[in-house]
Amino acid sequence: MFDIITSKESNVKNDVLSGITVALALVPEAVAFAFVAGVEPMIGLYAAFMMGLITSAIGGRPGMISGATGAMAVVMVALVAQHGVQYLFAAVLLAGLLQIMCGVFRLGKFIRLVPYPVMLGFVNGLAIVIFLAQLGQFKVTGALGTQEWMSGTMLYIMLGLVALTMAIIYLLPKLTKAVPASLAAIITITLLVHGLDLEARTVIDFVRDMLPADQRDSATLAGELPTFAIPMVPFTWDTLMIILPTSVILCLVGLIESLLTLTLIDEMTDTRGRGNKECIGQGVANTVNGFFGGMGGCAMIGQSMININSGGRGRLSGITAAIVLLAFILFAAPLIEMIPLAALVGVMFVVVIGTFEWASFRIIRGVNKEDAFVLFLVTAVTVIADLAIAVVVGVIVSALVFAWKAARYVDSKTHIDDDGWKVYELRGPVFFGSVSHFKELFDIANDPDDVVIDFKNSRIWDSSGIDALDGLADKYEQAGKKLHIRHVSQECQSLLNKAGKFVEINVNEDPRYRIATDKLA
């Protein structure tokens, strides 16, 4: 429906214009997530500025946008409520240091362990979450201070403006791609609303609704430059124990969401980001947030999709978005406050359409039922709980499914060689899930005095496999027979703790197995 990828290559014009578009979309998100975390709106805006600037400058994925996010905001709520905002700054600082360590020790490569069905579930779940989040813009504060759904003329105007925004984004690229369609749509809707004096809610109305009644008249997005300050908390062991659990969760949630978003953008742009470098970039950004009064954050899939859709490919797009956002805060708050929410909602609805993997419906019909189950599970948990839990659950379930399926494919072919030795040509992995079946393959009582297990088409994966092999050697020894092992990898050789006179290893014929390296990360 939408030609969301307008270009593959980076250029200055596209990056600058795309960055301006992203800056407009960052404002309500940053404000909303600040209220979710229980902090002032300016703390969320500062976080969006610092996260966007630093990760764009030194991160591992040009074109990806970072800022204050809901996934991290919900983790902060309890700490802010119990101990105050200064403890939050300390926790964000520590989370940043942990993320830097993850990058230094090259842990970003473990994002490769996320299976494709989990990735699909992550993308679809986030698309649904983004869609549901926009529905809140169709509510207004009632007479009793409660949130009520729009009705009547206001609702019709809101729906019409959203539809017009989406139509502009769809039609404009067919005429010209000189200006990002999303930016043109936001400007057009803003001029239309204020030129015709339509009854439409704006960004400042959104901010007012989140403030207590006595503060709404003075609501503004105007602010000053963030200033350096060491978090005002006691530097004691007790303080560390208070912030450490929150910091660890912030670190993991931030990296999981950032690295999965990085992978998604890699797929969309046919390029490759650097996971470990992104870990360091996210860590530095969060550390700076802790010192400059920001709530921290991570990659934002919605704003990243806006950037990619608008032609932003280079680091300049994210840097521009951050600088323009700061300029809004310092000099142009009245202009940003007058943007209709309908324009931003329309942009995000286009993001939802472009983010959701519609092909997954066709994929489901072609894949096995286990992968389909994982896809639906991750999507549901992302919507119900959060991204980090969904990904962890998806990886665990996928691993268990794989272990169960792999355990069923251990078998062997046997023959007697020229020396009268019985050879078991093993096929399939030997690990904790398959050791029971592995043991049943051997006929110790009827085997000759010399027995060979050939691992040319097999591999010992863990200590359970080693222990099963040792136990088998013991049984052959007790029967007065000798067990020989051939074609076992060097890694497995180092694990064999019982390779004396009862287990003979044919080292000369062993293949050399290679493991994944960090060179590509």
C-alpha positions as CSV (number, residue, x, y, z in Angstrom):
1,M,0.0,0.0,0.0
2,F,2.8,2.4,0.9
3,D,6.1,2.9,-0.9
4,I,7.9,3.2,2.4
5,I,11.5,2.8,1.2
6,T,12.1,5.9,-0.8
7,S,15.8,5.5,-1.4
8,K,18.7,3.1,-0.6
9,E,21.6,5.6,-0.5
10,S,22.3,8.3,2.0
11,N,22.5,12.0,1.0
12,V,22.6,15.2,3.0
13,K,19.3,16.6,1.8
14,N,17.3,13.5,2.6
15,D,19.0,13.1,6.0
16,V,18.3,16.7,7.1
17,L,14.7,16.7,6.0
18,S,14.1,13.3,7.4
19,G,15.7,14.4,10.7
20,I,13.3,17.4,10.9
21,T,10.4,15.0,10.4
22,V,11.6,12.7,13.2
23,A,12.1,15.6,15.6
24,L,8.5,16.6,15.2
25,A,7.4,13.0,16.0
26,L,9.8,12.7,19.0
27,V,8.1,15.4,21.1
28,P,4.8,13.7,22.1
29,E,6.5,10.4,22.5
30,A,9.2,11.8,24.8
31,V,6.5,13.7,26.9
32,A,4.3,10.6,27.1
33,F,7.1,8.3,28.3
34,A,8.3,10.9,30.8
35,F,4.8,10.8,32.4
36,V,4.8,7.0,32.3
37,A,8.1,7.0,34.3
38,G,6.7,9.6,36.7
39,V,9.1,12.4,35.8
40,E,8.8,15.9,34.4
41,P,8.3,16.2,30.6
42,M,11.6,18.1,30.2
43,I,13.5,15.0,31.5
44,G,12.0,13.0,28.7
45,L,12.8,15.6,26.1
46,Y,16.4,15.9,27.3
47,A,16.7,12.1,27.1
48,A,15.4,12.1,23.5
49,F,17.9,14.8,22.6
50,M,21.0,13.2,24.2
51,M,20.1,9.6,23.2
52,G,19.5,10.7,19.6
53,L,22.6,12.8,19.3
54,I,25.1,10.4,20.8
55,T,23.9,7.1,19.4
56,S,23.6,8.7,15.9
57,A,27.2,10.0,16.2
58,I,29.0,6.9,17.6
59,G,26.5,4.0,17.4
60,G,26.7,1.1,15.1
61,R,23.6,1.7,13.0
62,P,23.4,4.9,10.9
63,G,19.8,5.9,10.4
64,M,18.5,4.4,13.6
65,I,16.8,6.8,16.0
66,S,17.1,6.5,19.8
67,G,15.3,8.3,22.5
68,A,13.1,7.9,25.6
69,T,11.0,4.7,25.2
70,G,8.1,3.1,26.8
71,A,9.9,-0.2,27.3
72,M,12.4,1.4,29.6
73,A,10.0,3.9,31.1
74,V,7.9,1.1,32.7
75,V,11.0,-0.3,34.4
76,M,11.7,3.1,36.0
77,V,8.3,3.7,37.6
78,A,8.9,1.8,40.9
79,L,12.3,3.3,41.5
80,V,11.1,6.9,40.9
81,A,8.1,6.4,43.1
82,Q,10.1,4.9,46.0
83,H,13.4,6.8,45.9
84,G,13.0,9.8,43.7
85,V,14.4,11.1,40.4
86,Q,18.0,11.3,41.5
87,Y,18.1,7.6,42.1
88,L,16.8,7.2,38.5
89,F,19.7,9.3,37.2
90,A,22.1,7.0,39.1
91,A,20.4,3.9,37.8
92,V,20.5,5.1,34.2
93,L,24.2,6.0,34.6
94,L,25.0,2.5,35.9
95,A,22.9,0.9,33.1
96,G,24.9,2.8,30.6
97,L,28.2,1.6,32.0
98,L,26.8,-2.0,31.9
99,Q,25.9,-1.5,28.2
100,I,29.4,-0.3,27.5
101,M,30.8,-3.4,29.1
102,C,28.5,-5.5,26.9
103,G,29.9,-3.8,23.8
104,V,33.5,-4.1,25.0
105,F,33.1,-7.8,25.7
106,R,31.4,-8.3,22.3
107,L,28.1,-9.6,23.6
108,G,26.2,-8.0,20.8
109,K,26.8,-11.1,18.7
110,F,24.2,-13.0,20.8
111,I,21.4,-11.2,19.0
112,R,22.1,-13.9,16.3
113,L,20.5,-16.4,18.6
114,V,17.1,-14.7,18.1
115,P,15.2,-17.0,15.6
116,Y,13.3,-15.7,12.6
117,P,9.8,-16.5,14.0
118,V,10.8,-14.5,17.2
119,M,11.9,-11.6,15.0
120,L,8.6,-11.7,13.1
121,G,6.7,-11.8,16.4
122,F,8.8,-8.8,17.7
123,V,8.0,-6.7,14.6
124,N,4.3,-7.6,14.5
125,G,3.9,-7.1,18.3
126,L,5.6,-3.7,18.2
127,A,3.4,-2.6,15.3
128,I,0.3,-3.5,17.3
129,V,1.7,-1.7,20.4
130,I,2.4,1.4,18.3
131,F,-1.1,1.3,16.9
132,L,-2.7,0.9,20.4
133,A,-0.6,3.7,21.8
134,Q,-2.1,6.1,19.1
135,L,-5.7,5.3,20.2
136,G,-5.0,7.4,23.4
137,Q,-5.0,10.5,21.2
138,F,-8.7,9.9,20.5
139,K,-9.5,10.6,24.1
140,V,-10.1,14.0,25.8
141,T,-10.4,15.0,29.5
142,G,-14.0,15.1,30.6
143,A,-15.8,17.4,33.0
144,L,-14.9,15.2,36.0
145,G,-11.2,15.0,34.9
146,T,-11.6,11.5,33.5
147,Q,-10.4,10.4,30.0
148,E,-13.3,10.0,27.6
149,W,-13.5,9.0,23.9
150,M,-14.0,11.8,21.4
151,S,-17.4,12.1,19.8
152,G,-19.3,14.2,17.4
153,T,-17.6,16.9,15.4
154,M,-14.2,16.6,17.1
155,L,-14.0,12.9,16.4
156,Y,-15.0,13.4,12.7
157,I,-12.4,16.1,12.3
158,M,-9.7,14.0,14.0
159,L,-10.5,11.0,11.7
160,G,-10.6,13.2,8.6
161,L,-7.2,14.8,9.4
162,V,-5.6,11.4,10.1
163,A,-6.9,10.1,6.8
164,L,-5.7,13.2,5.0
165,T,-2.3,12.8,6.5
166,M,-2.0,9.2,5.4
167,A,-3.3,10.1,1.9
168,I,-0.6,12.8,1.6
169,I,2.1,10.3,2.6
170,Y,0.8,7.8,0.1
171,L,0.3,10.1,-2.9
172,L,3.2,12.7,-2.6
173,P,6.0,10.2,-3.4
174,K,4.2,9.4,-6.7
175,L,4.6,13.1,-7.6
176,T,7.9,14.0,-6.1
177,K,10.4,12.7,-3.6
178,A,12.2,16.0,-3.1
179,V,10.6,16.4,0.3
180,P,9.8,13.7,2.8
181,A,6.1,12.9,2.6
182,S,5.7,12.7,6.4
183,L,7.2,16.2,6.8
184,A,5.0,17.6,4.1
185,A,1.9,16.0,5.6
186,I,2.6,17.5,9.1
187,I,3.2,21.0,7.7
188,T,0.0,20.8,5.5
189,I,-2.2,19.6,8.3
190,T,-0.9,22.2,10.8
191,L,-1.5,25.0,8.3
192,L,-5.0,23.6,7.5
193,V,-6.1,23.3,11.1
194,H,-4.9,26.8,12.1
195,G,-5.9,28.4,8.8
196,L,-9.5,27.1,9.0
197,D,-9.6,27.3,12.9
198,L,-10.6,23.6,13.1
199,E,-11.5,22.0,16.4
200,A,-8.4,19.8,16.7
201,R,-6.2,18.8,19.6
202,T,-2.6,19.9,19.5
203,V,0.6,18.8,21.1
204,I,0.2,21.4,24.0
205,D,-3.3,20.0,24.6
206,F,-1.7,16.6,25.0
207,V,0.8,17.9,27.6
208,R,-2.0,19.8,29.5
209,D,-4.0,16.6,29.8
210,M,-1.2,14.9,31.6
211,L,-0.6,17.7,34.2
212,P,-2.6,18.4,37.4
213,A,-5.5,20.8,36.9
214,D,-3.7,23.7,38.7
215,Q,-0.7,23.4,36.3
216,R,-2.4,23.2,33.0
217,D,-2.6,26.9,32.2
218,S,1.2,27.2,32.6
219,A,2.0,24.1,30.5
220,T,4.9,24.6,28.0
221,L,7.6,22.7,26.2
222,A,10.1,25.6,26.4
223,G,13.2,24.7,28.3
224,E,16.9,25.3,28.8
225,L,20.1,23.4,27.9
226,P,20.6,20.3,30.1
227,T,23.3,20.9,32.7
228,F,25.9,18.6,34.2
229,A,25.3,17.3,37.7
230,I,26.4,14.2,39.5
231,P,23.3,12.3,40.8
232,M,22.6,13.4,44.3
233,V,22.6,10.0,46.0
234,P,24.8,8.6,48.8
235,F,27.7,6.7,47.3
236,T,27.2,3.7,49.5
237,W,26.7,-0.1,49.1
238,D,23.1,0.3,50.0
239,T,22.6,2.8,47.1
240,L,24.2,0.3,44.7
241,M,21.8,-2.4,45.9
242,I,18.9,-0.1,45.4
243,I,19.7,0.8,41.8
244,L,21.5,-2.3,40.6
245,P,18.3,-4.4,39.8
246,T,16.8,-1.6,37.9
247,S,20.0,-0.8,36.1
248,V,20.5,-4.5,34.9
249,I,16.9,-4.6,33.6
250,L,17.3,-1.2,31.8
251,C,20.6,-2.5,30.3
252,L,19.0,-5.7,29.0
253,V,15.8,-4.1,27.8
254,G,17.6,-1.3,26.1
255,L,20.1,-3.6,24.3
256,I,17.5,-6.1,23.2
257,E,15.2,-3.5,21.7
258,S,18.1,-1.6,20.1
259,L,19.7,-4.7,18.6
260,L,16.5,-6.1,17.3
261,T,15.6,-2.7,15.7
262,L,19.1,-2.7,14.2
263,T,18.5,-6.1,12.7
264,L,15.1,-4.9,11.3
265,I,16.7,-1.8,9.6
266,D,19.5,-4.0,8.3
267,E,16.8,-6.1,6.5
268,M,14.9,-3.1,5.2
269,T,17.9,-1.3,3.8
270,D,20.0,-4.3,2.8
271,T,22.9,-3.0,4.8
272,R,24.7,-4.2,8.0
273,G,25.0,-2.5,11.3
274,R,27.5,-3.2,14.0
275,G,25.9,-4.7,17.1
276,N,28.8,-4.3,19.5
277,K,29.4,-0.7,18.5
278,E,25.7,0.0,19.0
279,C,26.0,-1.4,22.5
280,I,28.8,1.0,23.3
281,G,26.9,3.9,21.7
282,Q,23.8,3.1,23.7
283,G,25.9,2.8,26.9
284,V,27.7,6.2,26.4
285,A,24.3,7.9,25.7
286,N,22.7,6.5,28.8
287,T,25.8,7.4,30.9
288,V,25.6,11.0,29.7
289,N,21.9,11.0,30.5
290,G,22.7,10.1,34.1
291,F,25.0,13.1,34.4
292,F,22.8,15.6,32.5
293,G,19.3,14.8,33.9
294,G,17.8,12.6,31.3
295,M,15.7,9.5,31.8
296,G,17.7,7.4,29.4
297,G,16.4,5.3,26.6
298,C,17.2,3.1,23.6
299,A,16.3,2.7,20.0
300,M,12.8,3.7,19.0
301,I,11.4,1.5,16.3
302,G,8.5,3.9,15.4
303,Q,10.8,6.9,14.9
304,S,13.4,4.8,13.2
305,M,10.8,3.7,10.7
306,I,9.8,7.3,10.1
307,N,13.4,8.1,9.4
308,I,13.9,5.2,7.0
309,N,10.6,5.8,5.3
310,S,11.6,9.5,4.8
311,G,14.9,8.7,3.2
312,G,17.2,9.1,6.3
313,R,20.1,6.7,5.9
314,G,23.2,8.4,7.4
315,R,24.3,9.5,10.8
316,L,23.3,13.1,9.9
317,S,19.6,12.2,10.0
318,G,19.7,11.2,13.7
319,I,22.0,14.1,14.6
320,T,19.7,16.6,12.8
321,A,16.6,15.1,14.6
322,A,18.4,15.6,18.0
323,I,19.6,19.2,17.2
324,V,16.2,20.3,15.8
325,L,14.5,18.8,18.9
326,L,16.8,20.9,21.1
327,A,16.1,24.0,19.0
328,F,12.4,23.4,19.5
329,I,12.9,23.3,23.2
330,L,15.1,26.4,23.4
331,F,13.7,28.7,20.7
332,A,10.5,27.3,19.0
333,A,8.4,25.7,21.6
334,P,5.2,27.7,20.5
335,L,5.6,26.3,17.0
336,I,5.9,22.7,18.1
337,E,3.0,23.1,20.6
338,M,0.6,24.0,17.8
339,I,1.1,20.8,15.7
340,P,-2.2,18.9,15.5
341,L,-2.0,15.5,17.1
342,A,-3.9,14.1,14.1
343,A,-0.9,14.7,11.9
344,L,1.4,12.8,14.2
345,V,-1.2,10.0,14.6
346,G,-1.5,9.7,10.8
347,V,2.3,9.4,10.5
348,M,2.4,6.7,13.1
349,F,-0.4,4.8,11.5
350,V,1.6,4.7,8.3
351,V,4.6,3.4,10.4
352,V,2.3,0.7,11.7
353,I,1.3,-0.4,8.2
354,G,4.9,-0.4,7.1
355,T,6.3,-2.1,10.2
356,F,3.8,-5.0,10.4
357,E,5.1,-8.0,8.5
358,W,2.0,-8.7,6.4
359,A,3.8,-11.6,4.7
360,S,3.7,-13.4,8.0
361,F,0.2,-14.5,7.2
362,R,1.5,-16.3,4.1
363,I,4.5,-17.5,6.0
364,I,2.3,-19.1,8.6
365,R,0.7,-21.3,6.0
366,G,4.1,-22.5,4.8
367,V,6.0,-23.1,8.0
368,N,5.6,-25.8,10.6
369,K,3.2,-25.4,13.5
370,E,6.0,-24.9,16.0
371,D,7.3,-21.7,14.3
372,A,3.8,-20.4,13.9
373,F,3.2,-20.9,17.6
374,V,6.4,-19.0,18.5
375,L,5.4,-16.2,16.1
376,F,2.0,-15.8,17.7
377,L,3.4,-16.2,21.3
378,V,6.0,-13.5,20.9
379,T,3.5,-11.1,19.3
380,A,1.0,-11.7,22.1
381,V,3.6,-11.3,24.9
382,T,5.0,-8.1,23.3
383,V,1.5,-6.6,23.4
384,I,0.5,-7.9,26.9
385,A,3.8,-7.6,28.7
386,D,6.9,-6.0,27.1
387,L,9.5,-6.5,24.4
388,A,12.2,-8.0,26.6
389,I,10.0,-10.6,28.2
390,A,8.6,-11.5,24.8
391,V,12.0,-12.0,23.2
392,V,13.3,-14.1,26.1
393,V,10.2,-16.2,26.1
394,G,10.4,-16.7,22.3
395,V,14.1,-17.7,22.4
396,I,13.5,-20.1,25.3
397,V,10.5,-21.7,23.6
398,S,12.4,-21.9,20.3
399,A,15.3,-23.5,22.0
400,L,13.1,-26.1,23.7
401,V,11.4,-26.9,20.4
402,F,14.7,-27.2,18.7
403,A,16.1,-29.5,21.4
404,W,13.0,-31.7,21.3
405,K,13.2,-32.0,17.5
406,A,17.0,-32.5,17.5
407,A,16.7,-35.2,20.1
408,R,14.6,-37.4,17.8
409,Y,17.2,-37.5,15.0
410,V,20.0,-39.4,16.7
411,D,20.6,-42.8,15.1
412,S,23.4,-44.9,13.7
413,K,24.3,-47.3,11.0
414,T,26.5,-50.3,12.0
415,H,28.9,-52.6,10.1
416,I,31.8,-54.9,10.8
417,D,35.1,-53.6,9.3
418,D,38.0,-55.6,8.0
419,D,39.5,-56.0,11.5
420,G,36.3,-57.5,12.9
421,W,35.5,-54.4,14.8
422,K,31.9,-53.2,15.0
423,V,31.5,-49.6,13.8
424,Y,28.6,-47.4,14.9
425,E,28.4,-44.5,12.4
426,L,26.6,-42.0,14.5
427,R,24.3,-39.3,13.0
428,G,22.8,-36.4,14.9
429,P,23.8,-34.3,17.9
430,V,24.6,-35.9,21.3
431,F,23.4,-33.5,24.0
432,F,21.1,-33.5,27.1
433,G,18.0,-34.0,25.0
434,S,19.3,-37.0,23.1
435,V,21.5,-39.0,25.5
436,S,18.7,-41.4,26.4
437,H,18.2,-42.4,22.8
438,F,22.0,-42.4,22.3
439,K,22.4,-45.0,25.0
440,E,19.8,-47.3,23.5
441,L,21.7,-47.5,20.2
442,F,24.4,-49.8,21.5
443,D,24.2,-53.6,22.1
444,I,26.9,-54.1,24.6
445,A,26.2,-57.7,25.4
446,N,26.4,-58.9,21.8
447,D,29.1,-56.5,20.5
448,P,32.6,-57.8,19.7
449,D,35.6,-57.0,21.9
450,D,36.4,-53.9,19.9
451,V,33.7,-51.3,19.2
452,V,34.1,-48.0,17.2
453,I,31.9,-44.9,17.5
454,D,32.4,-42.8,14.4
455,F,31.5,-39.1,15.0
456,K,32.1,-38.0,11.5
457,N,28.4,-37.1,11.0
458,S,27.8,-36.2,14.6
459,R,28.9,-33.9,17.4
460,I,29.0,-33.9,21.1
461,W,27.3,-30.6,22.2
462,D,27.5,-30.5,26.0
463,S,28.7,-32.1,29.2
464,S,25.6,-34.4,29.2
465,G,26.9,-35.9,26.0
466,I,30.4,-36.3,27.4
467,D,29.0,-38.0,30.5
468,A,26.9,-40.3,28.4
469,L,30.0,-41.3,26.4
470,D,32.0,-41.9,29.7
471,G,29.2,-44.0,31.0
472,L,29.2,-46.1,27.8
473,A,32.9,-46.6,28.1
474,D,32.5,-47.9,31.7
475,K,29.9,-50.4,30.5
476,Y,32.1,-51.7,27.8
477,E,35.0,-51.9,30.3
478,Q,32.9,-53.9,32.7
479,A,32.0,-56.3,29.8
480,G,35.7,-56.7,29.1
481,K,35.5,-54.8,25.8
482,K,37.3,-51.7,24.5
483,L,35.6,-48.6,23.0
484,H,37.3,-46.6,20.3
485,I,36.2,-43.1,19.2
486,R,36.9,-41.5,15.9
487,H,36.4,-38.1,14.3
488,V,35.6,-36.3,17.5
489,S,36.2,-32.5,17.3
490,Q,39.1,-30.9,19.2
491,E,36.6,-29.0,21.4
492,C,35.1,-32.3,22.4
493,Q,38.5,-33.8,23.0
494,S,39.3,-31.1,25.6
495,L,36.0,-32.1,27.4
496,L,36.6,-35.8,27.5
497,N,37.7,-36.5,31.1
498,K,38.0,-40.3,30.7
499,A,40.1,-40.9,27.6
500,G,42.6,-43.3,29.0
501,K,43.0,-47.0,28.1
502,F,39.3,-47.5,27.7
503,V,38.6,-44.6,25.2
504,E,40.9,-44.4,22.2
505,I,40.6,-41.1,20.1
506,N,41.7,-41.1,16.5
507,V,43.1,-37.6,16.5
508,N,44.7,-37.7,13.0
509,E,41.3,-38.1,11.2
510,D,39.4,-35.5,13.2
511,P,38.0,-32.5,11.4
512,R,38.6,-29.0,12.6
513,Y,35.4,-27.3,13.6
514,R,35.1,-23.5,13.6
515,I,33.0,-21.3,15.9
516,A,31.4,-17.9,15.3
517,T,33.8,-15.0,15.7
518,D,33.3,-11.3,16.6
519,K,34.8,-9.9,13.4
520,L,31.5,-9.1,11.9
521,A,30.0,-7.6,15.0
